[in-house]
């Protein structure tokens, strides 16, 4: 399987995987979030709570962060949306086209961001800083990837499509390769001029 994405954080530690149903939210309107007891035989939420993610489960990866940790772009794309939502907090959405497929990668619960709508952002460029905004029980990054299928954005598990490489390392490597290519082109121009 092709790997289209790179890790947005280092270290890369998953707190909650795609599809999991271990978070509950209070039904009293206070939006208290709790995690189901993994050692309990019960698969349902306690009285006064409901499934936070509904029947489909968690639609992304929750990645462990420290407060204000830098979050990097997992694939080159165009910043499509930046907004604040009671559920996701401050989030940045980037659209990438890879091998004639369209993907949207969403970075949620941010403290701030380093881009604006319409920006082309490279793999490994800084997107923003991790925080605890929206429905959240602690600092983390919710990374959600969606694919455009028959005109509908469908959440997919990004892990099988993600290389085990830190995105920032891709940016560094690409910038070094670009520099080397430019230097070789200059040398070839000089050589061609001398041979004339």
PyMOL commands that set and color helices and strands:
alter all, ss='L'
color gray80, all
select helices_A, chain A and resi 159-161+167-195
alter helices_A, ss='H'
color red, helices_A
select strands_A, chain A and resi 5-7+14-16+23-26+33-35+49-51+61-64+70-72+77-85+89-98+101-113+120-121+126-130+140-149+152-156+162-166
alter strands_A, ss='S'
color yellow, strands_A
deselect
rebuild
show_as cartoon
